[in-house]
């Protein structure tokens, strides 16, 4: 079952203004907002497969997701074709930036769990597996949100500052060239 309010990053799918479905925030200073989150997938390992007592998180994969219902654009932007195109490209850059650093965010999140073990709860094999998955996902999401708030926010702010929110054509083009290489083998 797919959720059509979420777009997973793909080199072949670019954002369109029709993907920005939230109502604009009148108190917000910018003309558009891209809400980007990370889908988190932790890989867990049990200390003893026959009688597990602890689990560890051995790898965390993160995939950028564009949240349509939380992203918005002001109407007047779409009436100015030059401004509209530049700003949409800049917003796509936020999504591309998330993809560019997704492996690094996953690596940093995984590193936070090195050497740590967590108690397993549950009375039977099914409960043990479900609780371990639930606990690992909760812990991994907390860690990724922490990294997003500290590390990724700095990268995003640097992108906005250097490109002047897409107004600096030279800097924006440098990022565009960099982002064009994403998804290549």
N, C-alpha and C positions, 0 to 999 in steps of 0.2 A: 504494500500500500504506500503510495507516494503522497507527500504533502506538497500541494502546488503553491503554498505560500513561502516555500523555501527553495532557493536555488543553490545547488552545490557547485563550487567553482569548476569550470571547464574551459579549456583554451578555445573551444569552438562556440561557446555561448557567451555573448556579450550582454551586458545589462541594457535595458530599454527604459524609457521613462514610465512606460506602463507597468514596470516592475515595482515602482515606488507608489504604493497604494495607501499608505497612512495619511491622515490629515496633517498638513504642515503645522508645526508648533509656532504660534505667533510670537512667543517670547524668545525664540531661538534666533541668534544673530545671522545664521547662514541661510542660503537659499535652497539647500538640499541636505539631506542626511541619509547616509547609507548605514543600515544596522547590520553589522557582520558579527556572527558568532562562530564558534567552532564546535563541530560535531566531534565528540571525544569517544575513542574506542580503546579501552585498556585491555591488554593481554595479561591474564593472571595465571599464576602457577601455584599449585598446592605443594606443601612441604612433603607430604606422603600421600600418593594417590589412593592407597587402600584405606587409610585412616587419617584424613587430613585434619590438622589442628590449626594450621596457619596458612595464609596465602600471601603471596607477594605480587607486586605489579612489575612485570618484566619489560613491558613496552607500552607506550601510549602513542596512538596515531591520532592526528587531528586533521579535520577537513573543514575548510572555510565554508560557511553557509551565509548567503544573503537572505535577510529576513524581510520579505516584501511588506508584511503588515506593520512593520516598525520603521520602514524607510519612506521618506517623503520628499517632495519637491514643490516649490511654490509655483502657482499657475503662471505668473508673469514670465518666468524663466522660459517656458515652452513657447511663448510668443516671440521671443528674440532668438532666431535660429543660430546666430553666431555664439551667443552666450550659452544657449541650450546645448549645443554640440560640445563646446569646451568644458562645461560643467559636468555633462554626462560622462565624458572621457575621464575627467578627474575623479568622479565617483567610481567609475570602473577601476581606476587606479587603487582605490582603497581596497577593493575586492582582490585585485591582483597582488597587492602588498601582503594581504593575509595569506594568499597562496604561496608567495615567495618565502615567507617565514614560517609556514605551517610545519615543516620538518624540524626546524630549529625549536619551535615552541613545543612540539612533541618530545624532542630530545631533552630539553630543559625540564619538562614535566616528568619524564621518565627518570631523569637523574635524581630528582627529589625523593624518589622511592627506593634508590639503591640501598641495599642492606637492611631494608625495613620489612618486618613481617607483621601481619595483622591477624588477630584471632578469627577463626571461622566459627560461625554460629549455625544452628539448625539441628534438627533431630534425625533427619534422614538424608539420603543422598540428594534427593531433589531439592530440599530446603537448603542444604549446604551449598549446592551449586548456585541457586537463586540468590541467596544472601551474599555469597562471595561476589557474584557479578554486581549486585546492587551496591554493596559497600565499595567495591573497587571503582565503579562508575562515579559514585558520589565523591570519593576521594580524588579521583582523577579530574573530575569537573572543577572541584575547588582549586586544585593546583593550576589547571589551565586558566581559569578565571583570574587567579592571582598573577600569573605571567602576563595575561592579556592586559590587566590593569597597570602593570608596572612596565614591562619590557615592550609589548606591542604598542601601547599608548604612546610611548616615546617615539617609536618608528613612525606611527601615524601622524603625530604632531610635526615631526621633522619633514615628512612628505608634504603636509599642508603648508608649512612655513616656506620650504624651499621653492615650491611651485606657486606660492601665493594663491592657493586654492584654485589652481589651474590657470591663473591670469599670466603667469610667467611662462610664455610659450617655449622658451629655450629649455628651461628646467623641466617643464612638463614633458617635452619631447625626449629628454634624457631618460626619464622614468619610463615613458612609453616604449622606447627601444629596449630597455632592460626587461620590462614586463612581457614584451613580444617573445622573448626567449623562454618564457615559462611553458611547461608542458612538453618541451622538446626532450628527446631521449639523450 
